[in-house]
């Protein structure tokens, strides 16, 4: 049977869509399993020891820069960034990404409301900026999972996909932009523990949930890229 180039291309993209979707499911299941383990308090000593070790080895002069990252990582910033991406791409279906972004935040709020996991005590808190966004005043419950880590991993995975799939930029530029995204994401999640705003388990849970949501969003838009 003969298949046209369009049919072959469509079949290939559908296979990729399935792969992204399955990877999203895998990460979400990993998030559920990890969340259960966190609920059993098996990581409590690990969280405490990791926070102490990181804060003992990160000079306080870096707190200002990590605090800026903390400010940037609020939900207001990322909603604005996603809206800009959608407008630039001029695809109404890009609103699916924004809807999924909101969906993973609902899961985050449910987790913080139901899973008893208090955040680091105040003695660990090292955020040192006077300004905070309104969303900071909202306290939905406990500490797990980290919203900042969720957002930066969601946007990071999504941006990496768009960068690597862009045929208009050179390999060197793709590598440079990808490195910037990876370094920013790493610095953001590290700052959560360094500033004493979250335990490492909160960060891991947020990354798993955010990456899962991003791959799910990609699986829905892959045919439009």
Rosetta blueprint (number, residue, H / E / L):
1 X L
2 X L
3 X L
4 X L
5 X H
6 X H
7 X H
8 X H
9 X H
10 X H
11 X H
12 X H
13 X H
14 X H
15 X H
16 X H
17 X H
18 X H
19 X H
20 X H
21 X H
22 X H
23 X H
24 X H
25 X H
26 X H
27 X H
28 X H
29 X H
30 X H
31 X H
32 X H
33 X H
34 X H
35 X H
36 X H
37 X H
38 X H
39 X H
40 X L
41 X L
42 X L
43 X L
44 X H
45 X H
46 X H
47 X H
48 X H
49 X H
50 X H
51 X H
52 X H
53 X H
54 X H
55 X H
56 X H
57 X H
58 X L
59 X L
60 X H
61 X H
62 X H
63 X H
64 X H
65 X H
66 X H
67 X H
68 X H
69 X H
70 X H
71 X H
72 X H
73 X L
74 X L
75 X H
76 X H
77 X H
78 X H
79 X H
80 X H
81 X H
82 X H
83 X H
84 X H
85 X H
86 X H
87 X H
88 X H
89 X H
90 X L
91 X L
92 X H
93 X H
94 X H
95 X H
96 X H
97 X H
98 X H
99 X H
100 X H
101 X H
102 X H
103 X H
104 X H
105 X H
106 X H
107 X H
108 X H
109 X H
110 X H
111 X H
112 X H
113 X H
114 X H
115 X L
116 X L
117 X L
118 X L
119 X L
120 X L
121 X L
122 X H
123 X H
124 X H
125 X L
126 X L
127 X L
128 X L
129 X L
130 X L
131 X L
132 X L
133 X L
134 X H
135 X H
136 X H
137 X H
138 X L
139 X L
140 X L
141 X L
142 X L
143 X L
144 X L
145 X L
146 X L
147 X H
148 X H
149 X H
150 X H
151 X H
152 X H
153 X H
154 X H
155 X H
156 X H
157 X H
158 X H
159 X H
160 X H
161 X H
162 X H
163 X H
164 X H
165 X H
166 X L
167 X L
168 X L
169 X L
170 X L
171 X H
172 X H
173 X H
174 X H
175 X H
176 X H
177 X H
178 X H
179 X H
180 X H
181 X H
182 X H
183 X H
184 X H
185 X H
186 X H
187 X H
188 X H
189 X H
190 X H
191 X H
192 X H
193 X H
194 X H
195 X L
196 X L
197 X L
198 X L
199 X L
200 X H
201 X H
202 X H
203 X H
204 X H
205 X H
206 X H
207 X H
208 X H
209 X H
210 X H
211 X H
212 X H
213 X H
214 X H
215 X H
216 X H
217 X H
218 X H
219 X H
220 X H
221 X H
222 X H
223 X H
224 X H
225 X L
